[in-house]
Protein backbone atom coordinates (compact mmCIF):
# COMPACT_ATOMS: atom_id res chain seq x y z
CA UNK A 1 0.00 0.00 0.00
CA UNK A 2 1.28 3.48 -0.82
CA UNK A 3 2.29 5.97 1.83
CA UNK A 4 -0.76 8.16 2.66
CA UNK A 5 -0.68 11.43 0.76
CA UNK A 6 -3.21 13.42 2.78
CA UNK A 7 -2.29 15.66 5.73
CA UNK A 8 -4.42 13.78 8.28
CA UNK A 9 -2.17 12.54 11.08
CA UNK A 10 -4.62 9.76 11.93
CA UNK A 11 -3.61 7.96 8.71
CA UNK A 12 0.14 8.05 9.37
CA UNK A 13 2.31 5.53 11.23
CA UNK A 14 5.66 5.52 13.03
CA UNK A 15 8.07 2.74 13.91
CA UNK A 16 11.14 2.11 16.06
CA UNK A 17 13.58 -0.81 16.17
CA UNK A 18 16.85 -1.45 18.00
CA UNK A 19 19.79 -1.08 15.62
CA UNK A 20 23.33 -2.43 15.67
CA UNK A 21 25.55 0.10 13.87
CA UNK A 22 25.37 3.88 14.23
CA UNK A 23 24.35 5.42 10.93
CA UNK A 24 22.96 2.17 9.51
CA UNK A 25 19.18 1.77 9.54
CA UNK A 26 17.45 -1.34 10.86
CA UNK A 27 14.60 -2.78 8.80
CA UNK A 28 11.23 -2.03 10.40
CA UNK A 29 8.28 -4.40 10.28
CA UNK A 30 6.05 -6.48 12.51
CA UNK A 31 5.87 -5.44 16.20
CA UNK A 32 7.91 -2.28 15.53
CA UNK A 33 4.92 0.09 15.49
CA UNK A 34 4.98 2.93 18.02
CA UNK A 35 1.63 3.78 19.64
CA UNK A 36 2.21 7.53 19.51
CA UNK A 37 -0.24 10.40 19.81
CA UNK A 38 2.12 13.05 18.53
CA UNK A 39 5.73 13.58 17.49
CA UNK A 40 7.38 16.94 18.04
CA UNK A 41 10.74 18.23 16.86
CA UNK A 42 11.31 15.69 14.10
CA UNK A 43 12.63 18.22 11.62
CA UNK A 44 15.87 18.74 9.78
CA UNK A 45 17.72 21.96 10.66
CA UNK A 46 20.88 23.37 9.05
CA UNK A 47 22.43 26.82 9.24
CA UNK A 48 22.89 28.70 5.98
CA UNK A 49 26.51 29.72 5.50
CA UNK A 50 26.81 32.99 3.58
CA UNK A 51 30.08 34.22 2.12
CA UNK A 52 30.00 37.91 3.02
CA UNK A 53 33.07 39.52 1.47
CA UNK A 54 34.27 42.93 0.41
CA UNK A 55 33.07 44.15 -2.93
CA UNK A 56 29.96 41.92 -2.73
CA UNK A 57 26.93 44.06 -1.88
CA UNK A 58 24.85 40.96 -2.61
CA UNK A 59 26.22 37.57 -1.65
CA UNK A 60 27.52 35.48 -4.52
CA UNK A 61 27.82 32.19 -2.64
CA UNK A 62 26.40 30.16 0.22
CA UNK A 63 26.11 26.60 1.50
CA UNK A 64 24.21 24.57 4.06
CA UNK A 65 26.22 23.69 7.17
CA UNK A 66 26.18 20.28 8.87
CA UNK A 67 22.78 19.13 10.09
CA UNK A 68 21.89 19.91 13.68
CA UNK A 69 20.88 16.72 15.48
CA UNK A 70 17.08 16.35 15.39
CA UNK A 71 15.56 15.75 18.83
CA UNK A 72 12.03 14.41 18.41
CA UNK A 73 9.74 13.82 21.38
CA UNK A 74 7.32 10.89 21.11
CA UNK A 75 4.16 11.45 23.16
CA UNK A 76 1.80 8.58 23.86
CA UNK A 77 -0.54 7.06 26.40
CA UNK A 78 1.55 4.52 28.28
CA UNK A 79 0.61 0.89 27.72
CA UNK A 80 1.55 -1.83 30.19
CA UNK A 81 2.82 -3.84 27.21
CA UNK A 82 4.51 -0.98 25.31
CA UNK A 83 6.13 -2.98 22.49
CA UNK A 84 8.56 -0.92 20.37
CA UNK A 85 8.27 2.03 22.75
CA UNK A 86 9.30 -0.34 25.54
CA UNK A 87 12.44 -1.18 23.59
CA UNK A 88 13.26 2.52 23.22
CA UNK A 89 12.74 3.07 26.95
CA UNK A 90 14.91 0.04 27.74
CA UNK A 91 17.67 1.56 25.57
CA UNK A 92 17.55 4.65 27.81
CA UNK A 93 17.83 2.54 30.97
CA UNK A 94 20.37 0.31 29.17
CA UNK A 95 19.72 -2.84 31.22
CA UNK A 96 16.65 -5.04 30.86
CA UNK A 97 17.35 -8.78 30.68
CA UNK A 98 15.26 -11.87 30.15
CA UNK A 99 11.87 -11.63 31.87
CA UNK A 100 10.75 -14.01 34.60
CA UNK A 101 7.60 -16.04 33.95
CA UNK A 102 5.13 -15.65 36.80
CA UNK A 103 4.12 -19.17 37.68
CA UNK A 104 2.69 -21.25 34.84
CA UNK A 105 0.92 -18.22 33.35
CA UNK A 106 1.18 -15.78 30.45
CA UNK A 107 2.49 -13.06 32.80
CA UNK A 108 6.17 -12.09 32.62
CA UNK A 109 8.10 -9.76 34.93
CA UNK A 110 10.63 -7.41 33.30
CA UNK A 111 13.18 -5.40 35.30
CA UNK A 112 14.79 -2.26 33.88
CA UNK A 113 17.91 -1.08 35.69
CA UNK A 114 19.62 2.29 35.28
CA UNK A 115 23.10 1.54 33.94
CA UNK A 116 26.02 3.94 34.28
CA UNK A 117 25.59 4.93 30.64
CA UNK A 118 23.69 3.89 27.52
CA UNK A 119 26.59 3.85 25.08
CA UNK A 120 25.92 1.78 21.94
CA UNK A 121 22.19 1.79 22.70
CA UNK A 122 20.10 3.26 19.89
CA UNK A 123 17.55 2.38 17.24
CA UNK A 124 16.03 3.38 13.93
CA UNK A 125 13.03 5.72 13.96
CA UNK A 126 10.87 6.31 10.91
CA UNK A 127 7.67 8.31 10.44
CA UNK A 128 5.17 8.52 7.62
CA UNK A 129 4.55 12.05 6.39
CA UNK A 130 2.14 12.96 3.58
CA UNK A 131 3.46 11.15 0.53
CA UNK A 132 6.91 10.48 1.96
CA UNK A 133 8.72 8.63 4.77
CA UNK A 134 11.18 10.40 7.04
CA UNK A 135 13.85 8.21 8.59
CA UNK A 136 16.48 8.65 11.28
CA UNK A 137 18.80 5.68 10.85
CA UNK A 138 20.09 6.19 14.39
CA UNK A 139 18.06 7.60 17.27
CA UNK A 140 19.39 7.54 20.84
CA UNK A 141 16.93 7.84 23.76
CA UNK A 142 18.07 10.59 26.14
CA UNK A 143 15.05 11.49 28.32
CA UNK A 144 11.79 9.88 29.43
CA UNK A 145 8.96 11.19 31.59
CA UNK A 146 5.67 9.84 32.88
CA UNK A 147 2.92 12.06 34.21
CA UNK A 148 -0.73 11.97 35.16
CA UNK A 149 -2.78 14.62 36.92
CA UNK A 150 -6.34 14.40 38.19
CA UNK A 151 -7.54 11.70 35.79
CA UNK A 152 -7.12 10.17 32.37
CA UNK A 153 -4.38 8.13 30.76
CA UNK A 154 -0.78 8.19 31.97
CA UNK A 155 1.23 10.28 29.50
CA UNK A 156 4.66 9.14 28.34
CA UNK A 157 7.16 11.44 26.62
CA UNK A 158 10.35 9.98 25.20
CA UNK A 159 13.03 12.24 23.73
CA UNK A 160 15.55 11.02 21.15
CA UNK A 161 18.70 12.49 19.66
CA UNK A 162 19.05 11.47 16.00
CA UNK A 163 21.97 11.41 13.60
CA UNK A 164 19.98 12.95 10.71
CA UNK A 165 16.68 12.80 8.82
CA UNK A 166 16.36 11.60 5.24
CA UNK A 167 13.37 11.16 2.96
CA UNK A 168 14.90 8.73 0.49
CA UNK A 169 15.68 5.69 2.61
CA UNK A 170 16.64 2.56 0.76
CA UNK A 171 15.84 0.51 3.86
CA UNK A 172 12.44 1.62 5.15
CA UNK A 173 9.87 2.36 2.49
CA UNK A 174 6.14 1.85 2.14
CA UNK A 175 6.52 -1.94 2.37
CA UNK A 176 8.24 -1.77 5.76
CA UNK A 177 5.86 0.88 7.14
CA UNK A 178 2.83 -1.11 5.97
CA UNK A 179 4.23 -4.13 7.81
CA UNK A 180 4.24 -2.33 11.19
CA UNK A 181 2.16 -4.04 13.85
CA UNK A 182 1.77 -3.40 17.58
CA UNK A 183 2.30 -5.54 20.63
CA UNK A 184 -0.83 -4.14 22.27
CA UNK A 185 -3.34 -1.38 21.64
CA UNK A 186 -5.33 -1.79 24.85
CA UNK A 187 -4.33 -2.07 28.51
CA UNK A 188 -3.29 1.52 29.11
CA UNK A 189 -2.12 2.85 32.46
CA UNK A 190 -4.78 5.15 33.95
CA UNK A 191 -4.88 7.65 36.81
CA UNK A 192 -7.22 5.44 38.85
CA UNK A 193 -4.60 2.65 38.75
CA UNK A 194 -2.09 4.80 40.68
CA UNK A 195 -0.83 4.28 44.21
CA UNK A 196 2.13 6.05 45.83
CA UNK A 197 3.92 4.78 48.91
CA UNK A 198 6.80 6.51 50.69
CA UNK A 199 8.61 6.30 54.00
CA UNK A 200 12.01 6.99 55.54
CA UNK A 201 14.83 5.37 53.60
CA UNK A 202 15.94 3.50 56.72
CA UNK A 203 12.40 2.33 57.54
CA UNK A 204 10.42 -0.84 56.89
CA UNK A 205 9.55 -2.26 53.48
CA UNK A 206 7.74 0.57 51.71
CA UNK A 207 5.44 -1.83 49.84
CA UNK A 208 3.88 -2.77 53.16
CA UNK A 209 3.09 0.80 54.19
CA UNK A 210 -0.16 2.63 53.54
CA UNK A 211 -0.53 4.54 50.29
CA UNK A 212 -0.29 8.31 50.50
CA UNK A 213 -3.75 9.85 50.78
CA UNK A 214 -5.09 12.55 48.49
CA UNK A 215 -2.49 12.33 45.73
CA UNK A 216 -3.65 14.38 42.75
CA UNK A 217 -0.89 13.40 40.36
CA UNK A 218 2.69 12.35 39.79
CA UNK A 219 5.41 13.30 37.35
CA UNK A 220 8.56 11.22 37.07
CA UNK A 221 11.47 12.31 34.90
CA UNK A 222 14.52 10.26 33.88
CA UNK A 223 17.25 12.24 32.12
CA UNK A 224 20.68 11.26 30.98
CA UNK A 225 22.82 14.34 30.78
CA UNK A 226 25.41 16.22 28.83
CA UNK A 227 25.40 14.48 25.47
CA UNK A 228 27.69 15.83 22.80
CA UNK A 229 26.81 16.23 19.11
CA UNK A 230 30.05 15.81 17.20
CA UNK A 231 30.05 16.03 13.41
CA UNK A 232 33.25 14.48 12.01
CA UNK A 233 34.85 16.12 9.01
CA UNK A 234 33.51 14.88 5.71
CA UNK A 235 30.13 14.03 7.26
CA UNK A 236 26.83 15.86 7.44
CA UNK A 237 25.52 13.99 10.50
CA UNK A 238 26.64 13.45 14.10
CA UNK A 239 28.50 10.47 15.53
CA UNK A 240 26.83 8.55 18.32
CA UNK A 241 26.43 11.02 21.22
CA UNK A 242 28.61 10.37 24.24
CA UNK A 243 27.23 11.21 27.69
CA UNK A 244 29.57 13.59 29.43
CA UNK A 245 27.17 14.89 32.06
CA UNK A 246 25.28 13.27 34.91
CA UNK A 247 21.86 11.69 35.11
CA UNK A 248 19.02 13.51 36.81
CA UNK A 249 15.97 11.62 38.04
CA UNK A 250 13.16 13.47 39.78
CA UNK A 251 9.76 12.70 41.28
CA UNK A 252 7.04 15.32 41.67
CA UNK A 253 3.96 14.65 43.78
CA UNK A 254 0.91 16.86 44.10
CA UNK A 255 -2.05 16.82 46.46
CA UNK A 256 -5.61 18.02 45.86
CA UNK A 257 -5.79 19.49 49.37
CA UNK A 258 -3.00 20.58 51.65
CA UNK A 259 -3.24 19.17 55.16
CA UNK A 260 -1.14 18.76 58.26
CA UNK A 261 0.25 15.43 57.04
CA UNK A 262 1.63 16.41 53.66
CA UNK A 263 2.65 19.89 54.82
CA UNK A 264 4.51 18.04 57.56
CA UNK A 265 7.06 17.05 54.94
CA UNK A 266 8.52 20.50 55.53
CA UNK A 267 9.91 19.09 58.76
CA UNK A 268 11.21 16.00 56.95
CA UNK A 269 12.97 18.16 54.38
CA UNK A 270 14.43 20.44 57.06
CA UNK A 271 15.88 17.39 58.81
CA UNK A 272 17.19 16.10 55.47
CA UNK A 273 15.67 12.71 56.15
CA UNK A 274 15.99 10.77 52.91
CA UNK A 275 13.02 8.76 51.71
CA UNK A 276 12.30 5.70 49.61
CA UNK A 277 9.24 5.35 47.41
CA UNK A 278 7.21 2.98 45.28
CA UNK A 279 4.97 4.34 42.52
CA UNK A 280 2.68 1.67 41.07
CA UNK A 281 0.09 1.45 38.34
CA UNK A 282 -1.93 -1.79 38.55
CA UNK A 283 -4.55 -2.78 35.99
CA UNK A 284 -7.00 -5.62 35.41
CA UNK A 285 -6.00 -9.26 35.72
CA UNK A 286 -3.48 -10.42 33.11
CA UNK A 287 -3.18 -14.04 34.19
CA UNK A 288 -5.60 -14.38 37.05
CA UNK A 289 -5.97 -12.13 40.07
CA UNK A 290 -2.42 -12.88 41.24
CA UNK A 291 -0.75 -11.38 38.17
CA UNK A 292 -2.29 -8.14 36.91
CA UNK A 293 -0.69 -5.83 34.37
CA UNK A 294 1.61 -3.63 36.41
CA UNK A 295 4.25 -0.93 36.19
CA UNK A 296 6.25 -0.28 39.35
CA UNK A 297 8.83 2.48 39.79
CA UNK A 298 11.22 1.94 42.70
CA UNK A 299 13.26 4.69 44.33
CA UNK A 300 15.60 3.35 47.04
CA UNK A 301 16.77 6.83 48.06
CA UNK A 302 15.12 10.20 47.50
CA UNK A 303 16.20 13.61 48.73
CA UNK A 304 13.38 16.05 49.37
CA UNK A 305 13.04 19.69 48.47
CA UNK A 306 10.83 21.88 50.65
CA UNK A 307 7.13 21.41 49.92
CA UNK A 308 5.38 24.18 48.04
CA UNK A 309 1.84 25.31 48.74
CA UNK A 310 -0.51 27.57 46.81
CA UNK A 311 -2.32 30.07 49.03
CA UNK A 312 -5.52 29.81 47.01
CA UNK A 313 -9.11 29.56 48.16
CA UNK A 314 -8.47 25.84 48.36
CA UNK A 315 -4.86 25.40 49.42
CA UNK A 316 -2.97 22.75 47.46
CA UNK A 317 0.60 21.63 47.78
CA UNK A 318 3.29 19.65 46.03
CA UNK A 319 6.61 18.00 46.66
CA UNK A 320 9.70 17.44 44.53
CA UNK A 321 12.29 14.76 45.25
CA UNK A 322 15.64 13.89 43.66
CA UNK A 323 16.73 10.27 43.23
CA UNK A 324 20.09 9.20 44.61
CA UNK A 325 21.83 5.87 44.88
CA UNK A 326 21.60 4.24 48.31
CA UNK A 327 24.62 2.66 49.96
CA UNK A 328 22.76 -0.66 49.80
CA UNK A 329 19.37 -1.90 48.70
CA UNK A 330 16.92 -0.85 51.42
CA UNK A 331 14.52 -3.28 53.06
CA UNK A 332 12.06 -4.63 50.51
CA UNK A 333 13.92 -3.45 47.41
CA UNK A 334 16.21 -5.40 45.11
CA UNK A 335 18.72 -2.69 44.18
CA UNK A 336 20.40 0.40 45.60
CA UNK A 337 19.70 2.46 42.45
CA UNK A 338 16.29 3.38 41.02
CA UNK A 339 14.74 0.65 38.86
CA UNK A 340 11.46 -0.22 37.16
CA UNK A 341 9.44 -3.37 36.62
CA UNK A 342 6.75 -4.20 34.08
CA UNK A 343 4.42 -7.19 34.28
CA UNK A 344 2.91 -7.99 30.89
CA UNK A 345 2.72 -10.66 28.17
CA UNK A 346 6.04 -9.95 26.44
CA UNK A 347 8.17 -13.09 26.71
CA UNK A 348 11.51 -11.73 25.49
CA UNK A 349 14.18 -9.28 26.65
CA UNK A 350 13.33 -5.75 25.47
CA UNK A 351 16.98 -5.33 24.48
CA UNK A 352 17.36 -8.66 22.67
Secondary structure, DSSP 8 states (H G I E B T S, - for coil): -----SS-GGG--EEEEE-SSTT------TT-B---SEEES---EEEEEE---TT-SS---EEEEEEE----EEEEE-BSS-THHHHHHHHHHEE----EE-SSSS-EEEEEEE-S--TT--EEEEEEETTEEEEEEEEEEEEEEEEEESSSB-EEEEEEEES--BS--SSS-HHHHHT---S-SS-B-BGGGEEEEEEETTSS-GGGS---TTEEEEEEEEE---B-----TT-SS-----B-S--EEEEEEEESS--HHHHTHHHHHHTT--EEEEEEEEEEESSSTTSEEEEEEEEEEEEE---EEE-SSS-EEEEEEEE---SS--TT-S-SS-EEEEEES--S-TT-
